[in-house]
């Protein structure tokens, strides 16, 4: 089953949908229209970003939707091109770190990201 994000207020919620049923929503981004589900029903969230750091940091669009929504109970994997991986990504204390990053050149997954561990691409 696939759940897509949609903006509700200042957070994201997720709803099951198939790609053909998505409608333009916040900032003209396609969103699901069905009922939302609890994050307890989701095992993996693939998270977009402008850049990702070697310790799983994520630079988003600056509005904090994912940071306010995500918790440590769900696996978070960033998705990006390899050129979007940087040794230095600015973060704030409330920023949620990714537990892995998938790029066009490989995948890096760490069971628990700590401040001094780095992602290693395979």
C-alpha positions in Angstrom: 0.0 0.0 0.0 1.2 3.5 -0.8 0.4 6.6 1.2 1.1 10.1 0.0 1.6 13.2 2.1 -0.7 16.2 2.1 -0.4 19.5 3.9 -3.0 20.1 6.6 -2.4 23.3 8.6 1.3 23.3 9.5 1.8 19.5 9.4 1.6 16.7 7.0 -0.8 13.9 7.1 -0.8 10.7 4.9 -3.5 9.1 2.9 -3.7 6.0 0.8 -4.1 6.7 -2.9 -3.1 5.6 -6.3 -1.1 8.0 -8.4 -4.0 8.7 -10.8 -6.2 10.0 -8.0 -3.9 12.7 -6.7 -5.2 16.3 -7.0 -3.3 19.6 -6.9 -3.1 20.8 -3.3 -0.8 23.1 -1.3 1.7 25.0 -3.5 0.2 23.1 -6.6 1.8 19.8 -5.4 -0.3 16.7 -6.1 -1.8 15.3 -2.9 -4.2 12.4 -2.0 -7.9 13.2 -1.3 -8.8 10.1 0.8 -9.0 9.8 4.5 -5.8 10.2 6.5 -4.1 7.4 8.4 -2.0 7.4 11.5 1.8 7.2 11.2 1.4 4.0 13.2 0.2 2.3 10.0 3.2 3.4 8.0 6.5 1.5 8.1 8.6 3.6 5.7 8.5 7.3 4.6 10.5 8.3 1.5 11.4 12.0 2.2 12.4 14.5 -0.5 15.0 17.2 0.2 17.2 19.8 -1.4 20.3 18.4 0.2 21.3 15.6 2.7 24.3 15.4 5.0 26.6 12.5 5.8 25.0 12.1 9.2 21.5 11.9 7.8 20.7 15.7 8.0 18.1 16.9 5.6 17.7 20.4 4.1 14.1 20.8 3.1 12.2 23.8 1.7 12.3 25.6 5.0 8.7 25.3 6.1 9.3 22.4 8.5 6.3 20.1 7.5 8.3 16.9 7.6 10.1 17.9 10.8 6.9 18.7 12.6 5.3 15.4 11.4 8.0 12.7 11.6 9.0 10.9 14.7 11.6 8.2 15.4 9.0 5.4 15.2 9.0 5.2 11.4 11.9 4.5 9.1 12.8 7.6 7.1 14.8 7.4 3.8 15.8 10.5 2.0 15.7 10.5 -1.8 18.0 12.6 -3.9 20.6 12.7 -6.6 24.2 12.0 -5.5 25.1 15.7 -6.2 22.7 16.6 -3.4 24.8 14.8 -0.7 27.1 17.3 1.1 29.5 17.1 4.0 27.9 20.1 5.5 24.2 20.7 5.7 22.8 23.4 8.1 20.5 22.0 10.7 18.5 23.1 13.8 17.8 21.1 16.9 14.3 20.2 15.8 15.4 18.9 12.4 14.6 15.2 11.9 17.6 13.1 10.6 17.1 10.5 7.9 18.0 6.9 8.7 19.2 6.4 5.2 19.5 8.1 1.8 18.8 6.6 -1.7 20.5 8.3 -4.6 21.0 7.5 -8.3 24.4 6.1 -7.4 23.6 4.0 -4.3 21.9 3.5 -1.0 23.2 4.2 2.5 21.4 2.9 5.6 22.4 3.2 9.2 20.4 1.4 11.9 20.8 4.5 14.1 22.3 7.8 13.0 24.5 9.4 15.6 26.2 12.8 15.3 29.6 11.2 14.5 28.6 8.3 12.3 28.5 8.8 8.5 26.4 7.3 5.8 28.4 5.0 3.5 27.0 4.5 0.0 27.0 1.0 -1.6 
